[in-house]
Amino acid sequence: MRRDKKTIKLAKKLVELSREESGVVTDAKVSEVLAGLRQTEHRHPLLVLKTYLHYLRREIALQTAVVSTPGALAAESLEAIAAKFTKQYARPISAETKEDASLIAGVRVRVGDDVYDASIAGRLKRLAENVQ
């Protein structure tokens, strides 16, 4: 079954209702939305839930900075990265780490679809592309 315009509009509205006043999606708000969905009847409830999940994942990705490093990262550094991207995007951004030994050294940060690469592996890859 394809997502129609009504289902997409409903899912986007549900994501809006899942945000706190600060604009951050929280577990409590998502629970409220799901409780409300249980009380109403929809023609295609599974499709509505899948569409809501799709847009909810996108929204969470937009408010999370995934910081990939080859080793451990200090808590102060992670807080500084979160503060920098919160200021840059003008919305609350939380940061989480992910270890990736293939980076060799440096850091790669992903916020939604935006990727900031300051790693040795990224520089070597760009260098190799320029040589060819």
C-alpha positions as CSV (number, residue, x, y, z in Angstrom):
1,M,0.0,0.0,0.0
2,R,1.4,3.4,-1.0
3,R,1.5,6.4,1.3
4,D,-1.1,8.9,0.2
5,K,-1.1,12.6,0.9
6,K,-3.4,12.3,3.8
7,T,-1.3,9.7,5.5
8,I,1.9,11.8,5.0
9,K,0.2,14.9,6.3
10,L,-1.1,13.0,9.4
11,A,2.4,11.5,10.1
12,K,4.0,14.9,9.9
13,K,1.4,16.4,12.2
14,L,2.1,13.5,14.7
15,V,5.8,14.3,14.6
16,E,5.0,17.9,15.4
17,L,2.9,16.7,18.4
18,S,5.9,14.6,19.5
19,R,8.0,17.6,20.1
20,E,8.4,19.5,23.4
21,E,8.1,23.3,23.4
22,S,11.9,23.4,22.9
23,G,11.5,21.6,19.6
24,V,13.0,18.3,20.8
25,V,11.3,14.9,20.2
26,T,10.9,13.1,23.6
27,D,9.9,9.6,24.6
28,A,7.1,11.0,26.7
29,K,5.6,13.0,23.8
30,V,5.9,10.0,21.5
31,S,4.1,7.8,24.1
32,E,1.3,10.4,24.3
33,V,0.9,10.4,20.5
34,L,0.9,6.6,20.3
35,A,-1.7,6.5,23.1
36,G,-3.9,8.9,21.2
37,L,-3.5,6.8,18.0
38,R,-4.7,3.7,19.9
39,Q,-7.9,5.5,20.7
40,T,-8.7,6.5,17.2
41,E,-9.6,4.3,14.2
42,H,-7.8,4.6,10.9
43,R,-8.4,2.9,7.7
44,H,-4.8,1.7,7.4
45,P,-3.3,1.9,10.9
46,L,-0.1,0.0,10.0
47,L,0.6,2.4,7.1
48,V,0.1,5.4,9.4
49,L,2.5,3.9,12.0
50,K,5.1,3.1,9.4
51,T,4.9,6.6,7.9
52,Y,5.0,8.2,11.4
53,L,8.1,6.1,12.2
54,H,9.8,7.2,9.0
55,Y,9.3,10.9,9.7
56,L,10.1,10.5,13.4
57,R,13.5,8.9,12.5
58,R,14.3,11.8,10.2
59,E,13.4,14.3,12.9
60,I,15.6,12.5,15.5
61,A,18.5,12.4,13.0
62,L,18.1,16.1,12.6
63,Q,18.5,16.7,16.3
64,T,21.4,14.3,16.8
65,A,25.1,14.7,16.0
66,V,26.7,11.3,15.5
67,V,30.4,11.8,16.1
68,S,32.6,9.1,14.6
69,T,36.1,8.8,16.0
70,P,38.8,6.0,15.8
71,G,39.0,6.0,19.6
72,A,37.3,7.3,22.7
73,L,36.3,10.9,22.9
74,A,36.3,13.0,26.1
75,A,33.0,14.1,27.5
76,E,34.0,17.8,27.3
77,S,34.8,17.4,23.6
78,L,31.4,15.8,23.0
79,E,29.7,18.6,24.9
80,A,31.6,21.2,22.9
81,I,30.6,19.6,19.6
82,A,26.9,19.5,20.7
83,A,27.1,23.2,21.7
84,K,28.7,24.2,18.4
85,F,26.1,22.4,16.3
86,T,23.3,23.7,18.5
87,K,24.5,27.2,17.8
88,Q,25.1,26.5,14.0
89,Y,21.7,25.0,13.4
90,A,19.8,27.2,15.9
91,R,18.0,24.2,17.4
92,P,18.9,21.8,20.2
93,I,21.4,19.2,19.0
94,S,22.5,16.3,21.2
95,A,25.8,14.4,20.5
96,E,26.6,10.7,20.6
97,T,29.8,8.9,19.8
98,K,30.4,6.0,17.5
99,E,33.8,4.3,17.2
100,D,35.1,3.8,13.7
101,A,38.7,2.6,13.4
102,S,38.7,3.1,9.6
103,L,39.0,6.9,10.1
104,I,42.7,6.5,11.2
105,A,42.6,9.8,13.0
106,G,40.3,12.8,13.2
107,V,36.6,13.0,13.5
108,R,33.5,12.8,11.3
109,V,30.2,14.3,12.4
110,R,26.8,13.6,10.9
111,V,23.7,15.7,11.6
112,G,20.8,14.5,9.5
113,D,22.1,14.5,5.9
114,D,25.0,16.8,6.6
115,V,28.4,15.2,7.1
116,Y,31.5,17.1,8.4
117,D,34.6,15.1,7.7
118,A,37.9,16.1,9.4
119,S,39.4,12.6,9.3
120,I,42.6,11.4,7.8
121,A,40.7,8.7,5.9
122,G,38.4,11.4,4.4
123,R,41.4,13.6,3.4
124,L,43.1,10.6,1.7
125,K,39.9,9.7,-0.2
126,R,39.6,13.3,-1.4
127,L,43.3,13.4,-2.4
128,A,42.9,10.1,-4.3
129,E,39.8,11.5,-6.2
130,N,41.7,14.6,-7.2
131,V,44.7,12.6,-8.5
132,Q,42.5,10.5,-10.8
